[in-house]
Amino acid sequence: MLKVLLLGLALLPAFACAQESSDWTAYRDAYRHMIWFEKYGKPKQFLQNHLRLRPRDASVSMGDLRLTLHGKGAQLALPLDALGRAVFPFSKAAYDHSAELTWNRKPGQITTSAWVSIVTRPDGVYAAADLRAACEQLLAYLRSTGGANGKRCAGVQFAYARTDAAQVRYQGGESTALPLAAQEGPAFPGDAVAGFRIFAYRFSAHPDGGQVLTSGTPLAIAALLE
């Protein structure tokens, strides 16, 4: 069976290991990993970078999970999306004053990492060629960080909440749009938490000249690397 590597594993072991027994991380450590994407000079227009909190196992609830930046004499709540992703605040003051990032879970329950994913479109229309380009961009970025060696882009995966009735279809030329099969699984392959409604779009099954149409904005689009 082919192993599937998820998009977004652009982190260093040192950053991940810092979370083994703690519910906080130094802002400076997070900054050093998040800035790599900002300085990355190759094409990345289809990609986005977040700081992400992930449960170590499925028993850890994401409900009411909060991330806070503690600086000198001030606190800043960083909103998280349904998948634990936050927009990272690049702040010279936070860096200079050794600020901390904390979350409201017991030590060891949550891991923290830089997380690169594919940008969603509000109109729900994705050119098949753009999805392939997005996957290739993410693969190139992972390789630049020392990961994804020997992998190739097999497709992308659209993830929705379990109760979301959105549909994902492929349309080629003037033909009728064909629905992609919905399955249940993790939003990003390899995540401990499953229970999302996912649609896999594989490049080998469809010509690049078509479009992928979604009836709702997905929570995330993952690259399937095999």
Disulfide bonds with the S-S distance in Angstrom:
Cys135-Cys153 2.39
